């Protein structure tokens, strides 16, 4: 009988809605035949209101409401089942959704509350303005904001929110009128009905790492949500493959939020939320697995405040991050701290970057590999609503005023986190805009014009969001967006016979100065490595691994050559009799046998190898191309081999361990029919003849 009476009530309310909207109060007299359900509904409202007020206070103080609105929403939905025609309950549900990862669900509730009784709560005009703003009805939003101001006369912290919302509507109309030339595509293979946030990508664009609160093996919280874990996906021929939990001991029962990968892909910053205390951690890649995260230095993770959203600077010394301001209602601020000693890993006192901070939450941060560009998500500045992504440039030691990256990258919804590929043709963001898989999703931004491009990428993709990358194992030119000379050198070290990965030490030398500018170790599981190089130099690369001959080569990165990718597989040879290697960083003047000073670094590595393995006996051989007469080439190659032997003997290597032989053009490695082949054939080699 109760169900029949409730059905009659709902029908009568529905019919009345066709004439004039009627607000139905939660009074017992309105639910005489539903006493038990009425009590359940009003009890739920009584439980929900304190939680609702707790969340509202946090929002007004620019703090995280945590679970307050989510727990309140559970209660208000119980009441909504009994009475969907109450303005105040619809208002409260709408506000709870506004401050969730699905704010688009708020619109219908706030519009209904507004239709039933716009005076049901002093803040309804304000939140109705929010709903209109989300629907991009900016003029209607302004009407509601102005009505709110007319009725809300208090002089408190909330006034800045109303002022900001009004400004957002103006900025939104401005940026919508001149949209950015780009596509913004939902990356469906990565997203679920749950939240996917914090995308970060390897410098070569081959792997994406992100966080999600999709179901995992941990226990859900009191509103049924799982903690965030970190996931990864590999890109194969332009397509993101199956998402997997990140390997290793990174994920925990806490919220694990990835922040930023180092540019070589061997380290990762993240933050963990431990019952409201948020700290920044670092994890290091060891082979195929990521190690247990270690909390960052106390200047970065203070324990007094919440610290999050950290990003490596290109130099490896500075860390940029966001810190909560516990004393002032200004949300999180962008800070940075520089390392004093690479060995001690101690940091200087963190400094606020006033030029990029607003009165609202600022962060996450992404520092571009060029060292001059900072991408910031912020609720302030010239936001068009929620979090927007901004860009700031380093000029004369300071940072420029953050500039909104424009529509449709930014919307009235929350658009935050940013990870750019190196040539600026692609970026990945997280957004809770509607029509996605649900909650926050990961989106790919594809820039297709000269305007508003972020910087540079490694690989020149076809200009379509579904296109496959064009790859070449040699030097690849990348579309130049900015005249910043940068080359990315990536590759892997493998056994020449088995093709299995070899962990190797690599030294990069500026051949002109003889200085070693980079030392690193390739991944033990994959042999992979990646680093960036400045243009305008001739580089020597030396690769060493236990039990293998060292490998070397050199190449020029021309000044003004903009962005290049060098993709190299380095095959290492065992120290066995018969193994030989070309010494690519030994230089002679044309037609001469006098060693140039640029050869010293390479020769000294050979000296070290011979001293480290005293049983080795080697033959130094000289080779030429087929240009000129055979007799001249034979003599020149012999003289060059002799010059190397003289150098080695001068460094203390016994003459009995060395022999020199000039082969002229008799043993070509490549065809002599083109200039590249002839260059490969002009070389100095050593071969192990006894061990």
C-alpha positions in Angstrom: 0.0 0.0 0.0 2.9 2.4 0.8 4.4 1.8 -2.6 1.1 2.6 -4.3 0.7 5.8 -2.3 4.3 6.8 -3.0 3.7 6.1 -6.7 0.6 8.4 -6.6 2.7 11.1 -4.9 5.4 11.0 -7.6 2.8 11.0 -10.4 1.0 14.0 -8.9 4.3 15.9 -8.6 5.3 14.9 -12.2 2.0 16.2 -13.5 2.3 19.5 -11.6 5.6 20.0 -13.2 4.0 20.6 -16.5 2.3 23.7 -15.1 4.5 25.3 -12.6 7.5 23.9 -10.7 6.5 23.1 -7.1 9.1 22.8 -4.3 8.1 20.0 -2.0 9.4 20.5 1.5 10.6 17.6 3.7 7.7 17.9 6.1 6.0 15.0 7.6 2.6 16.3 6.5 3.7 15.9 2.9 4.5 12.2 3.4 1.7 10.9 5.7 1.7 7.5 4.1 5.5 7.1 4.0 6.4 7.7 7.6 9.3 5.2 7.8 10.8 6.4 4.5 10.4 10.0 5.6 12.3 9.3 8.7 15.0 7.5 6.7 15.3 10.5 4.4 15.4 13.2 7.0 17.9 11.2 9.1 20.1 11.0 6.0 19.8 14.8 5.4 20.8 15.4 9.1 23.9 13.2 8.5 24.7 14.8 5.2 24.5 18.5 6.2 27.5 18.6 8.5 29.6 16.9 5.9 28.3 19.3 3.3 29.3 22.3 5.4 32.7 20.7 6.1 33.4 20.4 2.4 32.1 23.9 1.7 34.4 25.5 4.3 37.4 23.6 2.8 36.5 24.9 -0.7 36.2 28.5 0.6 39.6 28.2 2.3 41.1 26.8 -1.0 41.7 23.4 0.6 41.0 19.9 -0.3 37.5 18.8 0.8 38.7 15.2 0.8 35.7 12.8 1.2 33.3 15.4 2.8 31.2 16.0 -0.3 31.3 12.4 -1.4 30.0 11.2 1.9 27.4 13.9 2.0 26.2 12.9 -1.5 25.5 9.4 -0.3 23.1 10.7 2.3 21.4 13.3 0.0 20.7 10.6 -2.6 18.8 8.6 0.0 16.5 11.6 0.5 16.3 12.1 -3.2 14.7 8.7 -3.7 11.8 9.7 -1.5 11.4 13.3 -2.8 13.1 14.4 -6.0 11.2 17.7 -6.0 12.9 19.5 -3.1 15.0 22.5 -4.2 17.4 22.4 -1.3 18.3 18.7 -1.7 18.7 19.1 -5.4 21.0 22.1 -4.7 23.1 20.1 -2.2 23.4 17.2 -4.6 24.5 19.6 -7.4 27.1 21.2 -5.2 28.5 17.8 -4.2 28.8 16.9 -7.9 30.4 20.3 -8.8 33.2 19.4 -6.4 33.6 15.8 -7.8 35.4 14.3 -10.7 32.1 14.3 -12.6 30.9 18.0 -12.3 28.8 17.7 -15.4 26.3 15.6 -13.3 25.7 18.7 -11.2 24.0 20.7 -14.0 20.6 19.0 -14.0 20.3 19.2 -10.2 21.3 22.8 -10.0 18.9 23.8 -12.8 16.1 21.9 -11.1 16.8 23.6 -7.8 16.8 26.9 -9.5 13.5 26.2 -11.2 11.9 25.0 -7.9 13.1 27.8 -5.7 16.0 30.0 -6.5 15.9 31.4 -2.9 16.3 27.9 -1.2 19.9 28.7 -0.3 22.0 31.9 -0.4 24.6 30.2 -2.6 22.2 28.8 -5.2 22.7 31.7 -7.5 26.5 31.2 -7.3 26.3 27.5 -8.1 23.7 28.0 -10.8 26.2 30.3 -12.3 28.8 27.4 -12.1 26.3 25.1 -13.9 25.7 27.7 -16.7 29.5 28.2 -17.0 30.0 24.4 -17.5 27.4 24.5 -20.2 29.4 27.4 -21.8 26.3 29.7 -21.3 28.5 32.4 -20.1 26.1 35.3 -20.3 23.5 33.4 -18.2 26.3 32.5 -15.8 27.1 36.2 -15.4 23.4 36.9 -14.6 23.4 34.4 -11.8 26.7 35.6 -10.4 25.5 39.2 -10.3 22.3 38.1 -8.6 24.4 36.3 -6.0 26.4 39.5 -5.4 23.2 41.5 -4.9 22.1 39.2 -2.1 25.5 38.2 -0.5 26.8 41.2 1.3 29.3 39.6 3.6 32.9 40.9 3.5 34.8 37.6 3.6 37.1 35.4 1.7 34.3 34.1 -0.6 34.1 37.4 -2.5 37.3 36.5 -4.4 35.6 33.4 -5.8 32.7 35.4 -7.2 35.0 37.9 -8.8 37.1 35.2 -10.3 34.1 33.3 -11.7 32.9 36.5 -13.5 36.4 37.1 -14.9 36.4 33.4 -16.1 33.3 34.0 -18.1 35.0 36.9 -19.9 38.2 35.0 -20.5 36.2 32.0 -21.8 34.4 34.1 -24.4 37.8 35.6 -25.4 39.5 32.3 -25.8 36.6 30.5 -27.5 36.5 33.3 -30.1 40.1 32.4 -31.1 40.5 28.7 -30.5 43.9 27.0 -30.6 44.6 25.1 -33.8 44.6 21.6 -32.4 42.7 18.4 -31.8 41.9 17.2 -28.3 41.2 13.4 -28.4 40.1 11.1 -25.7 42.7 8.3 -25.5 40.2 5.5 -25.2 42.6 2.7 -24.7 43.9 4.2 -21.5 40.6 5.4 -19.9 37.9 3.7 -17.8 34.8 4.9 -15.9 37.1 5.7 -13.1 39.7 8.5 -12.8 42.8 8.6 -15.0 45.1 11.4 -14.1 48.8 12.6 -14.1 50.0 11.4 -17.5 53.8 11.5 -18.0 55.7 10.2 -21.0 59.2 9.1 -21.8 61.2 11.6 -23.8 60.9 9.5 -27.0 57.2 9.0 -26.5 57.3 5.3 -26.3 55.8 4.8 -22.9 53.1 6.7 -20.9 52.8 6.4 -17.1 49.7 7.6 -15.2 47.6 7.1 -12.1 44.1 5.7 -11.8 41.7 4.7 -9.0 40.3 1.8 -11.0 39.6 -1.3 -8.9 42.8 -3.0 -7.5 43.6 -5.5 -4.8 43.3 -3.0 -2.0 40.2 -2.4 0.1 38.0 0.5 -1.1 37.3 3.4 1.2 34.0 4.2 2.9 32.4 5.6 -0.3 33.5 2.6 -2.3 36.4 4.2 -4.1 39.8 2.5 -4.5 43.1 4.2 -3.9 45.1 5.5 -6.9 47.8 3.2 -8.3 50.3 3.9 -11.0 49.9 2.2 -14.5 51.9 2.1 -17.7 51.3 1.5 -21.4 53.7 1.1 -24.3 53.2 2.8 -27.7 53.6 0.5 -30.7 53.2 2.1 -34.1 51.2 5.0 -32.8 48.8 2.9 -30.6 48.8 2.6 -26.9 48.7 -1.0 -25.9 47.2 -2.8 -22.9 47.5 -0.9 -19.6 49.4 -2.7 -16.8 50.3 -1.8 -13.2 53.7 -0.4 -13.1 56.2 -3.2 -12.4 58.2 -3.2 -9.1 57.4 -2.0 -5.6 55.9 1.4 -6.3 52.1 0.9 -5.7 50.8 0.7 -2.1 47.5 0.9 -0.3 47.9 4.7 -0.2 47.1 7.1 -3.1 50.1 6.8 -5.4 50.2 9.7 -7.8 52.9 9.9 -10.5 54.4 13.3 -11.0 57.2 13.3 -13.5 59.7 11.1 -15.3 63.3 12.2 -15.6 64.3 12.9 -19.2 66.4 9.7 -19.4 63.5 7.6 -18.0 65.5 6.1 -15.1 63.9 8.1 -12.2 60.4 9.1 -11.4 58.9 11.6 -8.9 55.6 10.8 -7.3 53.6 11.8 -4.3 51.7 9.7 -1.7 48.7 10.7 0.3 48.8 9.2 3.7 45.6 10.2 5.5 45.9 13.8 4.4 49.7 14.1 4.7 51.0 14.4 1.2 54.8 13.9 0.5 56.9 13.7 -2.6 58.9 10.5 -3.2 61.4 9.3 -5.8 61.7 5.8 -7.3 64.5 4.5 -9.5 64.2 2.1 -12.4 66.3 -1.0 -11.8 66.2 -3.3 -14.8 62.5 -3.9 -15.6 61.3 -2.9 -12.2 60.8 0.3 -10.3 62.3 0.4 -6.8 60.7 1.2 -3.5 59.9 4.9 -3.4 62.0 7.0 -1.0 60.8 10.2 0.5 62.5 13.3 -0.9 64.8 15.6 1.1 63.1 17.5 3.9 63.4 20.8 2.0 61.0 19.3 -0.6 58.9 17.0 1.7 58.6 19.0 4.8 56.1 17.0 6.9 54.7 20.4 8.0 52.8 21.0 4.8 51.5 19.0 1.9 54.0 18.8 -1.0 53.0 17.4 -4.4 53.2 17.6 -8.2 57.0 17.6 -8.5 58.9 18.0 -11.8 62.6 17.5 -12.6 64.4 20.4 -14.2 66.4 19.7 -17.3 69.7 20.2 -15.4 69.0 17.4 -12.9 69.7 19.7 -9.9 66.5 21.6 -9.4 63.1 20.2 -8.4 59.9 22.2 -9.0 56.8 21.3 -7.0 53.6 22.6 -5.3 53.4 23.2 -1.6 50.2 23.7 0.4 49.9 27.0 2.2 48.5 26.2 5.7 48.5 29.8 7.0 46.8 31.7 4.1 43.8 30.8 2.0 45.8 30.7 -1.2 45.9 27.0 -2.0 49.1 25.5 -3.3 52.0 27.5 -4.5 54.8 26.7 -7.0 58.2 26.3 -5.3 61.6 25.1 -6.3 64.7 23.8 -4.5 68.2 23.2 -5.9 70.5 20.3 -5.1 73.7 21.5 -3.3 75.6 18.2 -3.8 74.8 15.4 -6.2 76.6 12.9 -3.9 74.8 14.0 -0.7 71.5 14.7 -2.5 70.9 17.6 -0.1 68.8 20.6 -1.2 68.6 24.3 -0.5 65.7 26.0 1.2 62.7 25.9 -1.1 61.9 29.2 -2.7 58.4 30.4 -3.9 58.2 31.6 -7.5 55.9 34.6 -7.0 55.6 35.4 -10.7 53.7 32.2 -11.4 51.5 31.9 -8.3 47.9 33.0 -7.9 45.4 33.3 -5.0 44.1 29.9 -5.9 45.6 26.4 -6.3 48.7 26.3 -8.5 50.2 23.0 -9.7 50.8 20.4 -11.2 54.0 21.6 -12.9 55.8 20.3 -15.9 59.3 21.5 -16.8 60.2 21.2 -20.4 63.4 19.6 -21.5 64.5 23.0 -23.0 65.0 24.4 -19.5 63.1 27.6 -20.4 59.5 26.5 -20.4 57.2 25.8 -17.5 53.7 24.4 -17.8 51.4 25.0 -14.9 47.9 23.9 -14.0 46.1 26.6 -12.0 42.7 27.6 -10.8 43.8 31.3 -11.0 45.3 33.6 -13.5 43.2 33.9 -16.7 41.4 30.6 -16.1 38.2 30.0 -18.1 36.9 27.7 -15.3 38.3 25.1 -12.9 41.9 24.2 -13.5 43.5 25.4 -16.7 46.9 24.8 -18.2 49.3 27.8 -18.5 52.7 28.3 -19.9 55.5 30.5 -18.5 58.8 31.3 -20.1 62.2 31.9 -18.4 63.3 35.4 -19.4 66.5 37.0 -18.0 66.5 34.7 -14.9 62.8 35.2 -14.1 59.6 33.6 -15.1 57.0 35.4 -17.3 53.3 35.8 -16.4 51.6 32.5 -17.1 49.6 32.5 -20.3 46.5 30.5 -20.8 47.1 27.8 -23.5 43.6 28.4 -24.9 40.5 26.6 -25.9 39.8 23.7 -26.5 42.8 22.6 -24.5 41.2 24.4 -21.6 37.5 24.3 -20.9 35.3 25.4 -18.0 36.0 22.0 -16.5 39.2 20.9 -14.8 42.0 20.5 -17.3 45.3 19.8 -15.6 48.5 17.9 -15.7 50.6 18.3 -18.8 53.2 16.2 -20.5 54.7 17.4 -23.8 56.5 15.5 -26.5 59.7 17.2 -27.4 58.7 18.9 -30.7 55.4 20.3 -29.4 53.2 18.5 -31.8 51.7 16.4 -29.0 50.8 16.8 -25.4 48.9 14.7 -22.9 46.5 16.2 -20.3 43.9 15.0 -17.8 40.4 16.5 -17.9 36.9 15.8 -16.4 35.1 17.3 -19.4 31.9 15.5 -20.4 31.5 12.7 -23.0 34.5 10.8 -21.8 34.7 7.3 -20.3 33.9 8.8 -16.8 35.5 11.0 -14.3 39.0 12.3 -15.3 40.3 10.9 -18.6 43.6 11.3 -20.4 43.4 13.3 -23.6 45.9 13.7 -26.4 46.4 17.2 -27.8 47.6 17.3 -31.4 48.8 20.7 -32.5 48.3 21.3 -36.2 49.3 24.9 -36.8 52.1 27.3 -36.1 50.2 29.0 -33.3 50.4 28.1 -29.6 52.7 25.1 -30.0 54.5 24.0 -26.8 58.0 23.3 -28.1 59.3 20.1 -29.6 59.0 16.3 -30.0 61.3 13.4 -30.7 59.5 11.9 -33.7 57.9 13.5 -36.7 54.4 12.1 -36.7 52.0 12.4 -39.6 49.6 15.3 -38.9 46.6 13.2 -37.8 45.6 12.0 -34.4 45.4 8.4 -35.5 48.5 8.4 -37.7 51.4 6.1 -37.2 54.9 7.5 -36.5 57.5 7.6 -39.3 60.6 6.0 -37.9 64.2 5.5 -39.1 67.0 3.9 -37.3 69.4 6.8 -38.1 69.2 10.5 -37.6 65.6 11.8 -37.9 64.7 15.4 -38.5 61.9 16.7 -36.4 59.6 19.6 -37.2 61.2 22.8 -35.8 58.8 24.8 -33.7 61.4 26.8 -31.9 65.0 27.5 -32.8 66.3 25.6 -29.8 69.1 23.3 -30.9 68.5 19.9 -29.3 69.2 16.3 -30.3 67.8 13.3 -28.5 70.2 10.3 -28.5 68.4 7.0 -27.7 69.2 3.4 -28.3 70.1 0.2 -26.6 73.2 -1.9 -26.0 73.0 -5.6 -27.0 75.3 -8.6 -27.4 76.5 -8.7 -31.0 75.9 -12.5 -31.2 72.9 -13.3 -29.1 71.1 -9.8 -29.4 70.4 -10.0 -25.7 70.4 -6.8 -23.7 73.7 -5.8 -22.1 74.1 -3.4 -19.2 76.8 -1.0 -20.3 78.5 2.2 -19.1 78.4 5.0 -21.6 80.5 8.2 -21.7 79.7 11.1 -24.0 82.7 13.3 -24.7 82.9 16.8 -26.3 85.7 15.9 -28.7 86.9 19.5 -29.1 87.5 20.1 -25.4 88.1 16.5 -24.5 85.7 16.8 -21.5 83.3 14.1 -20.6 79.9 15.7 -20.5 77.7 12.7 -19.5 78.1 9.3 -17.8 75.3 6.9 -17.4 74.5 3.2 -17.4 72.1 1.5 -19.8 69.1 -0.4 -18.4 70.1 -3.9 -17.2 66.9 -5.5 -18.5 66.5 -3.8 -21.8 69.9 -2.2 -22.6 68.0 1.0 -23.4 69.3 4.5 -22.8 68.2 8.1 -23.7 69.7 11.5 -23.3 69.6 15.0 -24.9 72.6 16.7 -26.5 73.2 20.3 -27.4 73.8 21.1 -31.1 76.9 22.6 -32.5 79.4 20.0 -31.3 81.2 16.9 -32.3 80.5 14.1 -29.8 82.4 10.9 -29.0 80.5 8.0 -27.6 82.3 5.3 -25.7 80.4 2.2 -24.5 82.0 -0.2 -22.0 80.7 -3.4 -20.4 82.4 -6.2 -18.4 83.6 -8.9 -20.7 83.1 -6.9 -23.9 85.2 -4.8 -26.2 84.3 -1.2 -25.8 82.4 0.5 -28.6 83.0 4.0 -29.9 81.8 6.3 -32.6 81.4 10.0 -33.2 78.9 12.3 -34.9 78.4 16.0 -35.5 75.2 17.8 -34.4 75.3 20.9 -36.5 74.5 24.2 -34.9 71.0 25.4 -35.9 70.0 21.9 -36.9 67.0 22.2 -34.5 65.6 18.9 -33.3 67.0 15.6 -34.2 66.6 12.0 -33.0 69.5 9.6 -33.1 68.2 6.0 -32.6 71.1 3.6 -32.3 71.4 -0.1 -31.5 75.0 -0.7 -30.2 76.3 -4.2 -30.6 79.0 -5.1 -28.1 81.6 -7.8 -28.8 83.0 -10.3 -26.3 86.7 -10.1 -25.5 87.6 -13.1 -27.4 90.3 -13.8 -29.9 89.2 -12.5 -33.3 87.0 -9.8 -31.9 87.7 -6.4 -33.5 86.4 -2.9 -33.2 86.6 0.2 -35.2 88.0 3.2 -33.3 85.7 5.9 -34.6 87.1 8.7 -32.5 90.6 8.6 -33.8 91.3 11.5 -36.1 94.0 12.4 -38.6 94.4 15.3 -41.0 93.6 14.5 -44.6 96.4 12.4 -46.2 98.5 12.6 -43.0 99.4 10.1 -40.2 99.7 12.7 -37.4 97.2 12.1 -34.6 95.0 15.0 -33.8 94.4 16.0 -30.1 90.7 15.0 -30.5 91.9 11.4 -30.6 93.3 11.4 -27.1 90.1 10.4 -25.2 89.5 7.4 -27.5 93.2 6.3 -27.3 93.2 6.6 -23.5 90.2 4.3 -23.3 92.1 1.8 -25.3 95.1 2.2 -23.0 92.7 1.6 -20.0 91.3 -1.6 -21.6 94.8 -3.0 -22.2 95.8 -2.2 -18.7 92.6 -3.7 -17.3 93.1 -6.9 -19.3 96.9 -7.4 -19.3 96.6 -10.7 -21.2 95.3 -9.0 -24.3 97.5 -8.8 -27.4 96.1 -6.7 -30.2 96.7 -5.7 -33.8 96.2 -2.1 -34.7 95.1 -1.8 -38.3 94.7 1.2 -40.6 92.2 1.2 -43.5 91.4 3.7 -46.3 88.8 4.0 -49.0 89.8 3.2 -52.7 90.4 6.8 -53.6 94.0 7.2 -55.0 96.7 4.7 -55.7 96.9 1.4 -53.8 100.6 2.0 -52.9 99.8 5.4 -51.3 96.8 4.0 -49.5 98.9 1.1 -48.1 101.6 3.4 -46.9 99.2 5.9 -45.3 97.2 3.1 -43.5 100.5 1.6 -42.2 101.8 4.9 -41.0 98.5 5.6 -39.2 98.5 2.2 -37.5 102.1 2.8 -36.4 101.2 6.3 -35.0 98.5 4.6 -32.8 101.0 2.0 -31.6 103.6 4.7 -30.7 100.9 6.5 -28.6 100.0 3.3 -26.8 103.7 2.5 -26.0 104.1 6.0 -24.8 101.3 5.3 -22.2 103.1 2.3 -20.8 101.7 -0.5 -23.0 104.4 -3.2 -23.8 105.5 -3.3 -27.4 105.2 -7.1 -27.3 101.5 -6.8 -26.9 101.1 -4.5 -30.0 101.4 -5.0 -33.7 100.6 -2.6 -36.5 99.3 -3.4 -40.0 98.2 -1.2 -42.8 95.6 -2.8 -45.2 95.0 0.2 -47.4 91.6 -0.3 -49.2 91.8 -4.1 -49.3 89.2 -4.7 -46.5 86.3 -2.3 -47.1 83.3 -2.5 -44.7 80.9 -0.8 -47.1 80.7 0.0 -50.7 83.2 2.6 -52.0 80.6 3.8 -54.6 79.2 6.6 -52.4 80.6 9.1 -49.9 79.0 7.5 -46.8 80.5 4.1 -47.6 83.9 5.6 -48.2 83.7 7.4 -44.9 82.9 4.1 -43.1 85.9 2.5 -44.9 88.4 5.1 -43.6 89.0 3.8 -40.1 91.4 2.6 -37.5 90.6 -0.8 -35.9 92.1 -3.1 -33.3 91.7 -6.8 -33.2 92.3 -9.2 -30.3 94.9 -11.7 -31.5 95.6 -13.3 -28.1 94.0 -13.4 -24.7 
